[in-house]
Amino acid sequence: MDDFAPPAAGELSAIYDLLYRLGVTATYTGFFHTSYAVYLTIQQPERLLLVTKWLYPEVAKRYGTSWRCVERNIRTVSGVAWSRSRPLLEELARAPLNAAPGTSRFLAILTHTLSGNSAA
């Protein structure tokens, strides 16, 4: 679970760019939590299966916080993306979204977009 080296700044730039396109800026703590979570799930997509037990704790460890704070901050980022860039978010999801996606779905959409896979 801890096998991955910390990402280099260049490895996160595509994730940062996508979040900026969605209207999320680095003024949100969740910007960095989301970026690192997406980085980890690109490396190991299975992390999306157990976000509260596997993904959030790893992000929390890196940022010195709790998994609950990580989840809340990613939820905030998802809500910002939903309110500012719903059409782009739906395009990335390749499906209409009737409500803001939950954190797991939001991370899956971003991960699949950046890894070039099919719809989340």
N, C-alpha and C positions, 0 to 999 in steps of 0.2 A: 504494500500500500504506500510506503514512503520511498519507493525506488526511484523517483524522478528528481532530477536535479532542478534547482530553481530556474525558471525561464529567463532567458536573456531578453533584454528590452526589445530587440527586433522580433522575437517570437510573439510578443504581446501586441505588436503594432497593428496587425490585422484585426485583432479583437477590439482594440481601442477605436480603430477607425469605424468598425461596425456599430459600436455603442454610440459614437458621436453622430453617425448617420441616423440613428434611432432617437436622437435628441437628448441623450444622456451624456453629461459632462463629468469631468474628474472632480467636480465639487461635491459629488455624492460619494460617501464612503463605499457604498455598494458598487460603484463603478469598478473599484479595485477588487472587491470580493467577487463580483461577477466575472471579471476578466480572468482572475486566477482559476475560478471554478470551471470556466469554459476551457481554459488551457489544459487543466487536468482531465476533463472529459474528452477532449480531442485526443489526448495521449491514451486514455483508457475509457472508452464509451460505457463500459459496464458500470462505471461510477454513477450513472444516471438511474440505475436500478435501486440504489440505496443511498439517496442523497443525505438523509438525516443521520445515517450511521456511518457513512463512508466519505462522502464528498464534503459536506459542511464542516465536520470536525477537522479535516485536513486544511481547509481554507482558514478556519478559526485559529488553528495552531500557527499558521504562517503569520497571521495578523494579530496574534495575542488577544483574542476575544473568544466569545462563546459561539457555539454552533447556532444558537437561537438568534444572536445578533447578526450572524452571517445570513441566515434565512430571511430575517426581517429586512436587511439592507438589500438583498437581491429582490425581494418582493417590491420594495420601493422603486428600484431600477426598472423592474418589469412594468410597474404602474406608470412611470414616467414615459417609457417607450410606448406604452399603450395610448396614453393621452396625447403625446406629441407626434407620433409617427405610426398610427394604426394602419394606414394603407401599406406602408413598407413592412411592418411586422406581419401582416396578413400575406403579403407577397413572399416573404421569407418562409412562412409556415406553409405556403402553397395551399391554403385553405382559409375560408372565412372564419373569423374568430368572433363568437357572439359575446364573449366577455374577455377581460384581461386574462392572459394565460397565467396559470400558477407558476411557482418558481421552477419546478421540475420541467414543465413544458417550455417555459421561456429559455432555460438553459439548453434544452434539447434542440429548440429552434436555432439558437445561436451556434451550437456545436455542429449541427448538421449543415448549416449554411457554410461555415468555415471549413469543414472537412470535405465539402463537396458531395455529401450523401443526399439521398432523397428526403422527402418531407419528414418532419419530426412527428 
